[in-house]
Each structure stands twice: as C-alpha cells, then as structure tokens.
C-alpha cells in the first residue's frame, strides 16, 4: 500500500519559496523553468524526494505545488493504474506578486520502478 503524502520545500532561481506535497512512492522530483529577459530559459530542480520507494504507488497519485508569494497553488491528480506515466508538465503564469505575468513551467517526474517488472 502506498504511503500518505509528504511535504517538502524548495526555492526557484530567484529565491522564491515553494511547498511541494507529494506521494513518496511515486514522486521523484519537480523542476521549475522560467523565461529570462534574454529570451532563453532557466531550469532548476525545485525539490527532490529524499526517500526511497517502499511500496508500489497506488493507481491515483497527487502532487501539489504552492508559492504563497507568487499566488501559485495547483494540484495534479493522475489516474495511472498500470504505472506508465513518467513525467507531467504544467505551464502557468504567476498571477500576482513580484513575478506577476511571468511564464513558469513545472515538470513533475515519477520515481523509477522499485524492481524489474514492477509498475
């Protein structure tokens, strides 16, 4: 049986704080990508799961990303009974705060299988 959600914290390229709620047997990491004034992009690992998987994840997994300063608060829920989803990308815009109207991307990556043949 999968474990309950855990909570972690991380900072983006500009030192903005985020809280990540994740399921430790599914979640590997979340990265944040932001557009730079030069037209290029910068990507940084926001948070990486410090725990090793102890069980196969359940068929439904949830991950939440919040930044109070930026007004960002979203949750993704994935129905994945066969364990085939590896990565989910969410593109958004900061609705308020110091980065208002800045494009942000969040890439949530699944942990690799615990053992050969597991889902």
C-alpha positions in Angstrom: 0.0 0.0 0.0 1.3 3.4 -0.9 2.2 5.9 1.8 0.4 9.2 2.5 1.6 12.5 1.1 4.8 14.1 2.4 5.7 17.8 2.2 8.9 19.4 1.1 10.2 22.9 0.4 12.4 24.4 -2.3 13.5 27.7 -3.9 13.5 28.7 -7.5 16.2 30.6 -9.4 15.1 33.9 -7.8 14.9 32.6 -4.2 11.1 32.3 -4.2 9.9 29.6 -1.8 7.6 26.7 -2.8 5.9 24.0 -0.8 5.5 20.6 -2.6 3.1 17.9 -1.4 3.9 14.6 -2.9 3.4 10.8 -2.7 6.9 9.4 -1.8 6.4 6.1 -3.6 5.7 7.8 -7.0 7.3 11.3 -6.9 11.0 11.7 -7.8 11.4 15.5 -8.4 9.8 18.7 -9.6 11.8 21.3 -11.7 10.8 24.8 -12.4 11.5 26.6 -15.7 11.2 30.3 -16.1 11.8 32.6 -19.1 14.7 35.0 -18.9 14.8 38.6 -20.2 17.3 37.4 -22.9 14.7 35.1 -24.3 16.4 32.0 -23.0 15.0 29.7 -20.3 16.4 28.7 -16.9 15.5 25.4 -15.3 16.2 24.4 -11.6 15.3 21.4 -9.5 12.8 22.8 -7.0 12.6 19.7 -4.8 13.8 16.1 -5.0 12.3 13.3 -3.0 14.8 12.3 -0.2 13.0 8.9 0.4 13.4 5.7 -1.5 10.2 3.9 -2.6 9.0 1.4 -0.1 5.9 0.2 -1.9 4.3 0.3 -5.3 2.3 3.6 -5.7 -1.4 3.4 -5.8 -3.4 3.9 -9.1 -4.1 7.5 -8.2 -1.3 9.9 -7.3 -1.5 13.6 -6.3 1.2 16.3 -6.3 0.6 19.9 -5.2 2.9 22.9 -5.8 2.3 26.2 -3.8 4.1 29.5 -3.7 2.2 32.0 -1.5 4.4 34.9 -2.6 3.5 34.2 -6.3 -0.1 33.2 -5.8 0.6 29.8 -7.3 -1.4 26.8 -5.9 -2.2 23.9 -8.1 -2.6 20.1 -7.7 -2.3 17.4 -10.3 -4.0 14.1 -9.9 -3.1 11.2 -12.1 -5.0 8.0 -12.6 -2.3 5.6 -13.6 -3.2 2.0 -12.6 -0.5 0.5 -14.9 2.3 2.8 -13.8 3.0 4.1 -17.3 3.2 7.9 -16.7 6.8 9.1 -16.3 6.5 12.9 -16.4 3.9 15.6 -16.3 4.5 19.3 -17.3 2.3 22.2 -16.1 2.8 25.6 -17.7 1.4 28.6 -15.9 1.8 32.3 -15.3 2.4 33.9 -11.9 -0.9 35.6 -11.1 0.5 38.0 -8.5 3.5 39.1 -6.6 7.0 40.1 -7.7 6.9 37.8 -10.8 3.4 38.7 -12.0 2.6 37.6 -15.6 5.9 35.6 -15.8 5.7 32.3 -17.6 6.6 29.4 -15.3 6.8 25.7 -16.1 6.8 22.8 -13.6 7.9 19.3 -14.6 7.0 16.6 -12.2 8.9 13.3 -12.7 8.0 9.9 -11.4 10.5 7.7 -9.5 11.7 4.8 -11.5 10.3 1.3 -10.7 11.5 -0.2 -7.4 12.3 -3.5 -9.1 12.4 -5.0 -12.6 9.0 -5.7 -13.8 7.1 -3.6 -11.3 4.8 -0.8 -12.4 
